[in-house]
């Protein structure tokens, strides 16, 4: 399998490299793209010997080109698009963060390259366009997100599906009061009980916005109306998600929490291989599985996401951009955790929704909302 990784130095990217290393005969890495973590990129070049490397800045590209004269070194957005368009690839993993994933994903689709997609924003921002184009081009979009990977494995006949059940660990504040959440520090918020992830997604997991983004993601990936998507809090994170069929049968995918398994699944699909996880699942060790309803009073961001998703158009773009900027402000100590919700809600209320937007309108709205969100700080 000839593959490329867009976002090889991030949390998902590094775990994907571990998966690939475990199966050196199976994979051939065509290109890797990282940001500006040159130390990590250098390590990965030596490990994977890719033909092309893409970094964020021209300066770092020049530096790397000198050090590795035999490798083709690219940079910036165009570099990512070129890598994603390279028909040598049989599959690409898009694990860059934020809106950076959108254009390369579309480029891969246009070139009939299957996409293992770990970038939520691509679907939250432009799910209608991306999925329609993928269908037209016969390109597979394989979800890396553990919940969607689980649903993908549980789905057989889509016509017979009654609903999708997406599980949520509940994050670090599941058993806390609203007051605790309002006064939460950055440190407490970054302390996730089950998953070790990047900072942005860890904050989103604490507000349950991550689950909200995943609901929108699931709506697009599996073409499922929002009324048929249920979020269930499951603190052990053993059941990764489930599908209920019209006859009342429920099929769930289980396993100990690990991103290696869903990453590997998307890279080797439709085949399964023995992989990096040597720990086999044990029901007895898992012990008990608990489930509860999410508390929307404590986690109103989840409500916002259902609302934005149901409204469609540019509303999810605005929600995503406002939330992301607000999360950065929280991480910088400029606003409280609760204000992430308040600001995002305000940005959504002030937005005049545009239905069936073009990619240009989506990207324009993204930039506008980010500026407007940052301006909220000056007004304070
Ligand atoms: Mg997830």
Boltz pocket constraint, residues with backbone or C-beta under 6 A from the ligand:
constraints:
  - pocket:
      binder: B
      contacts: [[A, 145], [A, 146], [A, 147], [A, 214]]
      max_distance: 6.0
